[in-house]
Amino acid sequence: MKKMPPFFAIAFFAIVGLLFSKVNAQSTPGTMTFNVTTTSTGNYSPKHVVAIWIEDANGIFVKTKLRQAVARKQWLATWITKSAENVVDATTGATLANHTAPITVSWNGTNVAGTLVPDGTYKVGIQMAWSNANGPVSYFTFTKGTTPFSSTPTATSNYTAMTLTWNPAVAVVASAAPTTICKGSTTQLTATP
């Protein structure tokens, strides 16, 4: 039996390795939606600043989704440290005047460069402040992947009425009504995405 030349063996294993890495690094498109109602008392409350962002399982910043703070953003110190104040694709604005409306953010699974991130475990981070001090931070974990995810995180003293979902994008296959081709036969036409 002939031996495989070393160059071909190396090339073969490199190609096999690339194929396996592509299979294991799936990046499913979809939408994460996070709903929360904030609450606070004392100091400048109900006026407050708030930031919501996405991190990976290792705590690495992915993208800011909301920053409602201008003059008082320094009290969102955890968000500042994580994001370096990056607000690409984020909703931004001034200090919120009250807690009456629920906050809803959505994320399309991309990082600040617009690249779809790999499937896996991610966290929604939220920080809010209503005084001249760093506000409380909470994290809520979800799974980005090919199956839907839904949770109702337990309320904290400042974050209530929360829902967190991941809905993967699904390719829709449209089908047409049967069409008569010739007398006595029908064919089902199917459109592919």
Disulfide bonds with the S-S distance in Angstrom:
none
